[in-house]
Amino acid sequence: MTSATTRDPRRYLPFLLAALSMIGPFSIDAIFPGFPDIGRDFGVGEVALQQLLSVYLLAYAVMSLFHGALSDAYGRKPVIVIGMAIYAVASVGAAMAPSFAFLLGCRIVQGMCGGAGIVIGRAVVRDTMQGEEAQRMMSKVMMIFGVAPAVAPIIGAWLLGIDGWRGIFWALAAFTVALTIAVARLLVESHPQEKRTVFRPRPLLRGYLTILRDLPFWPLALASSINFAGLFLYIASAPQLIRDLLHLGADGFPWLFVPVVSGMVFGAFVSGRAAGRASAARTVNWGYAAMLSSCALNLVLALALDHPRVPWSTLPLALYGCGVQLAFPTLTLLLLDRFPEQRGGVSSVQAFGSLLFTAVVAGVLSPALSGSMLTLALGTTGMCLVGLGAWLTYATLERRRLARTQAAAASSVVSQIERNEPG
């Protein structure tokens, strides 16, 4: 029998990482159909209900700064297993919540642990694979991950008919218990003892400062974070968009999520196929071409239609989702490769920035812009343009770096020739 230490660490990796990455979408999207019932049970309004999303994302963002560093110090596998186990306990607490304040507290704990899998998972990919293989693996994970936002609200609506909104949290608890067991049994540790760092506040702070001083890190992190934030504006606005703008019931969520996820799955598939065949720059450029085309269609339809209607008002989001997934794997790998010895830390910093964006979208932009399809389209277009500007900035910095490197190499060759010439 093959032992855990000799088993191929990549054998179960796509399935485990995809399942771990589903925690986030399920934590967010599955509870949307239960918002009206939660509001009635605890006597709270739309603004308070939106905090079920905001507090989760803020806790997720803050704790994501530590997941990667903890995995750099103690190993990838233990941190994921402990994080998922605590998430399962928090889900049980949410299912039994006696008050809205208690439910918010459980959501905070869920947020603190929910990101362990996906943040550390990116480092696991880079630990075990290089180049084209890593891009293909990242694309596979994102392709499977893309299914989660579509099925989560559908499953959430189905669970409402069985045990109300509490059944959604019981299902999350059961899923994470099963996932905890699977990770404990099947995931092979990819970060050996000799490569581990010490988890202390000062070295951790110094490591983060080193990352933050890296000029190309900023545009890469901004681009990878804000691209999804533009799509997340529609996801966070799903309750208002479905009920108030499209005038659909709890069974109407697929009209939003199926186009989004179809595009994301297709984009991840194309990204995987392009690995080794198209350059990193070309893949990201394809992504921005798709996202900008989607933004243009959304603006035209918002202005042309007398009122929002399906499928036209949500169909262009398939193109945006495709663009996000075309660009994201490449941007993530470019980020991780800037600091090969601190991949966990880099993944944490990137996740922190990304979650801050999504928390602002959920808590500020979504309530402000979800009143019409036009304002939603304008918000997404603005974020997409910022992401494009960040990518172009990174590309410019890289061209300058390569020019300096080539000039230095040429100068070195000239100097060597001059030294070797006879006097």
N, C-alpha and C positions, 0 to 999 in steps of 0.2 A: 504493500500500500504506500502511496506517495505521501510523505509528511508535509505539514504546512510550510516547513522551511524550504523544501525543495520543489513544491508545487509552483507552476508557472504563475507569477503574480498577476498576469494579464488575463487569465482564463475567465474569471467571473467579473472582471473590472467593469465592462460596459454596463452590465445589468445592475451591479451594486451602486455604481456612481449615478446611474440614471434614476434608480429608486431613491437614493439620498437626495438628489436634486429635485425630486417631486415634493419633498416636504414643504418647501417654500410656496409653490403654487397652490398646493392643497390647503396649507394654513391660511392662505389669503382668499382664494377663489371659492373654496367649498362652503365657506360660511355665508357668502353673499345671499343665497336664497333664504337663509334663516334670519336675516336682519329684521324683517317686520315682526316676526314672532319674538325675537329677543327684545325688541323695543316694547312690545306689548307686555311681556312678562315682567320686565323691570321698570316700565314706565319712563323710558328715555327716548329722545328724539334722534333725528338724523345726524346731528353734529356729534352727539355722544357715541352713536353707533360707529361713526367713522373712526373714532379713537381705537376701536378694536383692531383696526388696521394700522393706525399710526403708531401706537405703543409697541405693537409687535415689530414693526419695521425699525423703530428707533433702538429697541433692545437688540435686535438682530445686528444693526449697524455697529453699535458700541462693542458688542461681544465679538464681532468678526475681527476686531483688531487683535484679539487674543487667541482665537482658534488656531491660526497658522503658527504663531509663536509657540503655543503649547505643544503643537505637533512637532515642531522643530526640536523641542526639548525632550519630549516624552514618547515620541513616536506617533505615526499617523493613526494607527488602529485604536489604541486605548482612548484617545480623545474623541474619536467618532463614536465608539461604543458607549462611553459615559454620557456624551451629549445626547444621543438618541434615547438612552434609558431615562434621563431626566425629562426629556421632552414628552415621553410616554406618560410619566407621572403627572406632569403639568396638564396634559390632555384629559386625564381622568379627573383632575381637579376642576377643569373647565366644564366637563360634562355634569359635575355635581354642584356647580356654583350656586350658592344660596343668594347671592347679590351681584349687582353689576360691577361693583368695585372688586369683588373677589374674582369675577371673570376677567376683568382687566389685569389683575395681578397674575393670573394664570397665563394670559396672553404674553405678558412681559417675560415670564420664565420660558414659554415656548420660543419667543424670539431670541432669547439668550442662547438657546441650544439648537434651534432649527438650522442655523447656518453652518454647523460643524461639518456636516457631510460634504456640502458643495464647495465650501472654502478649502477644506483640506483635500478634497477629491482632485482639485486642479493640480495641487502639488504632487499627488500620487501619480497622476498622468505623466508629469514631467520627470518624476523619479524613475519611472520604468520605461519611458519611451523618448525618442528623439525625432526631430524633423517631421517628415511626411507622416510617419506612423502616429506621432503625437497629435497632429492635426486631424487625422482620420478618427482617432479615438475620441477627441474632443467633439468632433462633429457627430459621431455616433451617440455620444451621451446627450448632446443638445437635441438631436433628432428625437430620441426617446423622451427626453425632458419636455419637448414641445407638446406632447400629447396631454400632459398633466393639466394645463390651464383649460383645455376644452372639456375634459371629462370631470374635472373637479366640481364645477357648478351643477353639472347634470347629476353626479352622484349625490351632491349636497341636497338637491331638490328631491331626489328619490328617498334619501334618508329622512327628510322631513315627514314623509308619509308613514314612516315606521316608528320613529321615536322623537319627532320634533327636532329642534335645533340641537338638543343635547346628544342626539344620535350621531350628529356630525363629529362631535368631539370624541365620542366613544369609538367611532370608526378610525379617527386619527390615532387614538391610543393603540388600537389593535394593530394598525399598520406599522407603527413605529416599534412595537414589541417584536413583531415578526422581523422587521428590518434589523433591529438590534441583534437578534439571534443569528440572522444571516451574515451580518458583518463579522460578528465574533467567530463564526465557524469558517467563513469562506475568504475573507479579505486577508491577503498576505502582507505583512509589514514591509513597507518599501523604503523606510528611512532607518538604516542600521545604527546601532549604538555608537559606532565610531564617528558618525557624521552629525551627531546631535549637539545642540548648543545648550547653554545654561539659561534657564528661565528666571531672570532677575530683572527688576524694573529698569535699572540703569543700562545694562546691555540691550534690553528691548528698546528703550527709548533711543539709544545710539543707533541701533539698526534701522528704526523707523526714520530717524533724521537723515541717515545716509540715503535711504530710498527717496525721501522727500527732496533732498538736495540734487537729485538727478534730474536735470532739465527735461530730457525727453520723456521721463516717466509721466509728467503732468498731462501733456496732450493725449498720450495713449490712455491714461486712466480716465480722463474726461470723455474721450470718444467712446470707450467701451461702456461707460456708465450711463451717459446721457442718451445714447441711442435707444437702449431699452426703456429709459424713463419716458421717452416720447410715446412708446407703445403702452407703457404702464398707465399713462394718463387715461386711456380708454378702459383699461382693465379696472383701475381703481374707481372709475365712474360708472362701472357696469350696473349697479342697482338703479341709479338715476337714469342712465341711458336706456335701459331696457324698460323700466316702468313708466318714466315720465316723458321721454322723447319718442320712443318707439311704441309705447302703450301696449306692452306685452306682459304676460304673467311670469310666474316663476319658471315655467317651461320655455321661456323665450331666450334664456342665456346662450344656448347654442348658436343663435343668429350672430352673436358677437364673437364667441370663442372659437367656433369651428373655422371661420376664415383666418383668424389670427394664428391658430395652431397649424392649419394646413400650410400656410405660408412659412411658418417657422420650421416645420418638418422638412419641407421642400428645400428651404435655404440651407439647412444643416446637411441635407443629402448632397446638394450641389457643392458645398464647401468641402465635404469629405472626398468627393470625386475630383475636385480641383487640386487636392493636395499633391504636390510634385509635378503638376501639369501647368499650373498658373502661379505667378509670383504672388507673394503676400500683398504687395501693393495693388495688383490687379483684382484680387479677390475682395479686398476692402472697397475698392472703387466700384465694383459691381454692386456691393451692398448699398453704398450711398446712392447709386443710380436708381436702385429699386425703391429705397426709402423716399427719395425726393419725388419720384414719380407717384408714389402713393399719396404723399402730401398734396401734390398738385391736383390729383383726382378728388381727394377729400374736400379741398377748397372749392373746386368747381361744382361738385355735387351739393355741397352745403348751400351754395348760392343759387344753384339752378332748381333744386327741388322745392316745392312750396311747403313741404313738411317732411321730416325724416321718414324713411320707409325701408323695409327689408325687401331684397338683400342689398340694394344699391348703397345704402348709407354705411354699411359695414364691410362690404366686399373688398374695397381697396386696402383694408387692413391686412389682407393676405399678402399683398405686395410689400407692405412695411415689415411684417413679420419675417418674410423671406430675406429682406435686406439686413435686418438685425442679425439673423443667424449666418448670413454670408460673411459678415464682418467680424462677429464676436469671437469665434475660435482663433482667428489669426491675431486679432488685437490682444487677446489674453495670452497667447504664446509669446508674442513680442514683449509683453510686460514681464512675464516670468523669466524670460531669457536675459533680461537686463541684470538680474541678480541670481545667478545659479545657486549660490550658497544660502540664499534667503528666500526660497520660493514660497514657503509657508507664510513668511512675513509679507512678501509682496502681494500674495493672494489676499491676505487679511486687509492690507491697506486699500487695495482695489475694491474689495467687497464693502469696506466701510464707506468709501466714497459713493459707491453705487447705491448702497442702502440709504445713505443720507438723501440722495436725489429722489429715490422712490418714496421716502418718508415725507419729503416736502411736497412731492406730487400728490400723495394720498391725503395729507393733512391740510394743504394750502391750495395747490393748483386745481385739484379735482373739485372741491367745493366751489371754487371761484369760476371754473370754466365749464362745468357740466350742465349748464343751463341751455346750451344749444350745440348743434353739431358744428357750427361755424367757429365758435370759440374753442372747442376741442381741437378742431383742425388747425387753427392758428397756433395754439399752444404746442402741438406736436411738431408743426413746421418750424417754429422757433427753436425748439430743442434739437431737431435734426440739423438745422443750419449751424448751431453751435458745435455739434459733434463733427460736422464736416470741416469747419474751421480748425478744430483741434487736430484732426487727422492731417490736414494740409500743413499745419504748423510742424507736426512731427516729421512729415515727409521732407520738409525744407531743412529741418535740423539734421536729418540723416544725410541728405545730399551734401550739406556743408561739411559734416564729419568725414564722409567718404572723400571729398575733395581735399581736405586737410591731410588725411591719411595718405592719399595718392601723392600729394605734393611732398610730404615728408619722405615717402619711399623713394621718389624720384631724386630728391635732394641727397638722400643717403647713397644712392647709386652713383650720382655724380661725384660725391666726395670720395667714394671708394675708388672710382676710376682715376681721379686726380692724384690720390695717394699712390696708386700703382704705376702712374706714368713715370718714365725715367727722367731724372732731373736734367 
